[in-house]
């Protein structure tokens, strides 16, 4: 499983490819990206930013004064080393690429990823979810008689959620393969 700090680093590098941002904007965008169930605190973000500064993955671009405060606001931007690290992280296709903690972040930046890598990550995620689904379904059939109705409903919800995501991933994989087989025509000069 990917360490949370590595997931935050990947997300920060991806966001900074859009342009320089200050800490507040990064935190706001990261919280949107991480989803409603996970909130990133400044206590997690700023140590990660400091580590990335020490590693020369990002740099402080400028400081600006805000209209409300006379305190300067630090703006971060990605460096060449940060771009290389982002590309390296996005090219990884092993289990950390399709685990729950990392998949959504990687998926958000799929537009900057090679199609073969996207396919391998999507297929890995689908395989992992299918294994989970099979496990949940076998447990559901074994425990259906032994659990109360709310536990059974929770298990059924887990099955339905996993089935929906497996179908979604299958649709994405089919669309990628279709695009691979029929690439868009290049405009002629």
Order of alpha helices (4+ residues) and beta strands (2+ residues): alpha-beta-alpha-alpha-beta-beta-alpha-alpha-alpha-alpha-alpha
